[in-house]
Amino acid sequence: MEHTRKLRTWGGFLLLLVLLVTFLIWNLLAGSVRLPASEIWAILHGGGDLTQRRILLNIRLPRLLAAMILGGALSVSGFLLQTFFHNPIAGPFVLGISSGAKFTVAVTMILLLSRGVTSSSAALIAAAFVGAMLSMGFVLLISRRVRRMSLLVVCGVMIGYICSALTDFLVTFADDSNIVNLHNWSLGSFSGMSWDNVRTMAVVCGAALILLSKPLRAYQLGEVYAQNLGVPLRAFRAALILLSSVLSACVTAFAGPISFVGIAVPHLIRSLFGSAKPILIIPGCFLGGGVFCLFCDLIARTVFAPVELSISSVTALFGAPVVIYMMIRRQTKRT
């Protein structure tokens, strides 16, 4: 039994790594301008055509790395929220956290751009974090009054709609030509990523993914059990909220709101490993989120090229059926 479990774990990680490498390479090759493998090899070794070199090194490579990092961060954030609320459909998008971050980022960008000031990555992340924490605060206040998790999710969705409506008003009535470009960002997109963006998101997400595996495992087994193991529950809950909010804020600041990744991927990873141990699920979610977003971004870029779909539309197309299937399967097991 133990041998079978180990084989399943190693097999799961191997599958995720193979898929990750496959979609990384595929994303490098595919696009409105197709780059042959020989040309990519030459560029990576310092040669190649100048135009294709710029496409690869300044556009595609930062974009696919951003999709991988942000997809991983979003799925880990969803897993943490599902653990905290003990709710299988809790996630940054569903609970309105992403929409709150989107609203404050839009306000910050409009205020800065209207004054001719370029918004830095740190300012956008800080603004997104404030919005994420405000939305999370409302959800936590509601959770004290509402006992049924289904009602909590509905309230989270309503908060998301309110924040999205306010953001749409801001974007619609913006006058500055630069601000009008917020429309594409508000729909969700990995386009326009720079190496500075990639470095910033890597540092923020890496710092946010602190070692929570042991207390998180204890918390999953029950609050009384966790307390008996010496886990300070109040501090741990605060750390869990902060961590999930930082990860959601980082994603929203750079790519806008992205739906269903934070809900669907944790379910897929639990099914893949047949376990809920955080020491397996957290790295598995990070890899799985990266694979999922690389796949969806590939679809968004190439299916109707040169027209590009919003990433949130594609993630919803593939993520929503996964959530529906998992919920039906969960209900079937109970009956």
C-alpha positions in Angstrom: 0.0 0.0 0.0 2.8 2.4 0.9 4.7 1.5 -2.2 1.7 2.1 -4.4 1.1 5.5 -2.7 4.8 6.5 -3.4 4.5 5.4 -7.0 1.3 7.5 -7.4 3.0 10.5 -5.9 6.1 10.3 -8.0 4.1 9.5 -11.1 1.9 12.5 -10.4 4.8 14.9 -10.1 6.5 13.4 -13.2 3.3 13.9 -15.2 3.0 17.5 -14.1 6.6 18.2 -15.0 6.3 16.6 -18.4 3.1 18.6 -19.2 4.8 21.8 -17.9 7.8 21.3 -20.2 5.6 20.4 -23.1 3.5 23.5 -22.9 6.5 25.7 -22.3 8.0 24.5 -25.5 4.7 24.6 -27.4 4.1 28.2 -26.3 7.6 29.2 -27.5 6.9 27.7 -30.9 3.3 28.8 -31.5 1.8 32.2 -32.1 0.8 34.6 -34.8 4.5 34.4 -35.9 5.6 30.8 -35.8 9.2 30.2 -34.7 10.9 27.0 -35.8 12.7 24.9 -33.2 16.0 25.5 -35.0 15.5 29.3 -34.9 14.7 29.2 -31.2 17.8 27.1 -30.5 19.9 29.6 -32.4 18.4 32.6 -30.5 19.0 30.9 -27.1 22.7 30.5 -28.1 23.1 34.2 -29.0 22.3 34.0 -32.8 19.2 34.2 -34.9 17.2 36.8 -36.7 16.9 40.1 -34.8 13.1 40.4 -35.1 12.5 36.8 -34.1 14.9 37.3 -31.3 12.9 40.2 -29.9 9.7 38.2 -30.3 11.1 35.3 -28.3 13.1 37.0 -25.6 11.0 40.2 -25.1 7.5 38.9 -25.6 7.0 35.1 -25.5 9.5 34.1 -22.8 8.4 36.6 -20.2 4.8 35.9 -21.0 5.0 32.1 -20.6 7.0 32.5 -17.4 4.4 34.9 -16.0 1.6 32.5 -16.9 3.4 29.7 -15.1 4.1 31.7 -12.0 0.8 33.4 -11.7 -1.2 30.3 -12.5 0.7 28.4 -9.8 0.1 31.3 -7.3 -3.6 31.4 -8.1 -4.2 27.7 -7.6 -2.3 27.7 -4.3 -4.4 30.6 -3.2 -7.5 28.7 -4.0 -6.3 25.7 -2.1 -5.6 27.8 1.0 -9.0 29.4 0.8 -10.7 26.0 0.5 -8.8 24.8 3.5 -9.7 27.9 5.6 -13.4 27.9 4.8 -13.7 24.1 4.5 -15.5 24.8 1.3 -14.7 22.9 -2.0 -15.7 25.8 -4.2 -14.0 28.6 -2.3 -11.5 30.5 -4.4 -10.2 34.0 -5.1 -12.6 34.7 -8.0 -15.7 33.1 -6.5 -15.3 34.9 -3.1 -14.9 38.3 -4.8 -11.2 38.7 -3.7 -9.9 39.0 -7.3 -12.6 41.5 -8.1 -11.8 43.6 -5.1 -8.1 43.7 -6.1 -9.1 44.5 -9.7 -11.1 47.5 -8.5 -8.3 49.1 -6.4 -5.7 48.5 -9.1 -8.0 50.2 -11.6 -8.4 53.2 -9.3 -4.7 53.4 -8.7 -3.8 53.2 -12.4 -6.4 55.8 -13.3 -5.2 58.2 -10.6 -1.6 57.8 -11.6 -2.0 57.9 -15.3 -4.3 60.9 -15.2 -1.3 62.7 -13.6 1.2 61.4 -16.1 2.8 59.0 -13.6 3.7 55.5 -14.6 2.5 52.9 -12.1 5.2 50.6 -10.7 4.9 46.9 -10.1 5.1 47.5 -6.3 2.3 50.1 -6.4 0.0 47.8 -8.3 0.7 44.9 -6.0 0.1 47.1 -2.9 -3.1 48.4 -4.4 -4.3 44.9 -5.3 -3.4 43.7 -1.8 -5.5 46.4 -0.2 -8.5 45.5 -2.5 -8.1 41.8 -1.8 -8.0 42.4 2.0 -11.1 44.6 1.9 -13.0 42.0 0.0 -11.7 39.3 2.3 -12.7 41.4 5.3 -16.3 41.6 4.0 -16.4 37.8 3.4 -15.1 37.2 6.9 -17.7 39.5 8.4 -20.4 37.7 6.5 -19.0 34.3 7.5 -19.7 35.2 11.2 -23.4 35.8 10.4 -23.9 33.1 7.9 -23.5 29.4 8.9 -24.2 27.8 5.5 -21.2 27.8 3.2 -23.5 28.0 0.1 -24.8 31.4 1.3 -21.2 32.5 2.0 -20.3 31.7 -1.6 -23.3 33.5 -3.0 -22.4 36.6 -0.9 -18.8 36.4 -2.2 -20.1 36.3 -5.8 -22.3 39.3 -5.1 -19.2 41.2 -3.7 -17.4 40.3 -6.9 -20.2 41.6 -9.1 -20.3 44.9 -7.2 -16.5 45.4 -7.5 -16.6 44.4 -11.2 -19.4 46.9 -11.9 -17.5 49.7 -10.2 -14.4 48.8 -12.2 -16.4 48.8 -15.5 -17.8 52.2 -14.7 -14.2 53.6 -14.1 -12.9 52.0 -17.3 -15.9 53.1 -19.5 -15.7 56.7 -18.5 -11.9 57.0 -18.6 -10.8 59.7 -21.1 -7.0 59.1 -21.3 -6.0 56.9 -24.2 -3.7 54.9 -21.9 -6.4 54.3 -19.4 -8.7 52.9 -22.1 -6.2 50.0 -22.4 -7.4 49.0 -18.9 -10.3 47.3 -20.6 -8.1 44.5 -21.9 -6.4 44.1 -18.5 -9.8 44.0 -16.7 -10.8 41.0 -18.8 -7.6 39.1 -17.9 -4.5 38.8 -20.0 -0.9 37.7 -19.8 0.2 40.0 -22.6 2.6 42.8 -22.2 4.7 41.1 -19.5 8.3 42.3 -19.0 11.3 40.7 -17.4 11.0 43.2 -14.5 7.4 42.0 -14.0 8.5 38.4 -14.0 11.3 39.1 -11.4 8.9 41.0 -9.2 6.1 38.3 -9.3 8.7 35.6 -8.7 10.0 37.3 -5.6 6.6 38.1 -4.2 5.1 34.7 -4.8 8.3 32.9 -3.6 8.2 34.9 -0.4 4.5 34.4 0.1 4.8 30.6 -0.2 6.1 30.2 3.3 6.4 26.8 5.0 2.8 26.2 6.1 2.6 22.5 5.4 2.8 21.2 8.9 0.3 23.6 10.6 -1.9 23.4 7.5 -2.1 19.6 7.7 -2.9 19.9 11.4 -5.6 22.5 10.7 -7.2 20.2 8.0 -7.6 17.5 10.7 -9.5 19.8 12.9 -9.0 22.9 15.0 -8.9 21.0 18.3 -6.2 18.6 16.9 -4.2 21.6 15.6 -4.4 23.4 18.9 -3.2 20.2 20.7 -0.1 20.2 18.4 0.7 23.7 19.5 -0.5 25.5 16.4 -1.5 29.1 17.4 -4.8 29.1 15.6 -5.5 32.8 15.6 -2.0 33.6 14.1 -2.3 30.7 11.7 -5.7 31.9 10.4 -4.3 35.4 9.9 -1.3 34.0 8.1 -3.5 31.9 5.9 -5.7 34.9 4.9 -2.6 37.1 4.3 -0.9 34.5 2.2 -3.9 33.8 0.0 -4.6 37.5 -0.4 -0.9 38.3 -1.4 -1.0 35.5 -4.0 -4.4 36.7 -5.4 -3.2 40.3 -5.4 0.0 39.5 -7.3 -2.0 37.7 -10.0 -4.6 40.5 -10.3 -2.0 43.3 -10.4 -0.2 41.8 -13.4 -2.8 39.8 -15.3 -6.2 41.0 -14.1 -8.9 38.7 -12.8 -8.6 35.1 -13.9 -11.5 32.7 -13.1 -11.8 29.1 -12.0 -8.0 28.3 -11.8 -8.1 28.6 -8.0 -11.1 26.3 -7.8 -10.5 23.7 -10.5 -6.8 23.0 -10.1 -6.8 22.0 -6.4 -9.5 19.5 -7.1 -7.6 18.0 -10.1 -4.4 17.8 -8.0 -6.2 16.0 -5.1 -7.6 13.5 -7.5 -4.2 13.0 -9.2 -2.4 12.3 -5.9 -5.3 10.7 -4.0 -4.3 12.8 -1.0 -5.0 16.1 0.7 -1.6 16.4 2.4 -0.4 20.0 2.0 3.2 18.9 1.6 2.1 17.3 -1.7 -0.8 19.5 -2.7 0.9 22.9 -2.4 3.8 22.1 -4.8 1.3 20.0 -6.9 -1.1 23.0 -7.1 1.8 25.3 -8.1 2.9 23.0 -11.0 -0.7 22.2 -12.0 -1.7 25.9 -12.0 1.2 26.6 -14.2 0.3 23.8 -16.6 -3.3 24.9 -16.7 -2.6 28.6 -17.4 0.1 27.8 -20.0 -2.5 25.6 -21.8 -5.2 28.2 -21.6 -2.9 31.0 -22.7 -1.9 28.9 -25.7 -5.5 28.5 -26.7 -6.2 32.2 -26.1 -3.2 33.3 -28.4 -3.4 30.8 -31.2 -7.0 29.6 -31.9 -8.2 32.9 -33.5 -4.7 34.5 -34.1 -4.0 37.3 -34.6 -7.1 38.0 -32.5 -6.5 37.1 -28.8 -9.1 35.9 -26.4 -9.2 37.0 -22.8 -7.5 34.4 -20.6 -10.4 34.4 -18.1 -12.8 33.3 -20.8 -10.6 30.3 -21.7 -9.9 29.3 -18.1 -13.7 29.4 -17.4 -14.4 27.3 -20.5 -12.1 24.5 -19.2 -12.3 25.1 -15.5 -16.1 25.3 -15.0 -16.8 21.8 -16.3 -14.1 20.4 -13.9 -15.8 22.1 -10.9 -19.2 20.8 -12.0 -17.9 17.3 -12.4 -16.1 17.4 -9.0 -19.2 18.7 -7.2 -21.4 16.0 -8.7 -18.9 13.3 -7.9 -18.6 14.6 -4.3 -22.4 14.6 -3.9 -22.6 11.0 -5.4 -20.1 9.8 -2.8 -22.2 11.2 0.0 -25.4 9.4 -1.1 
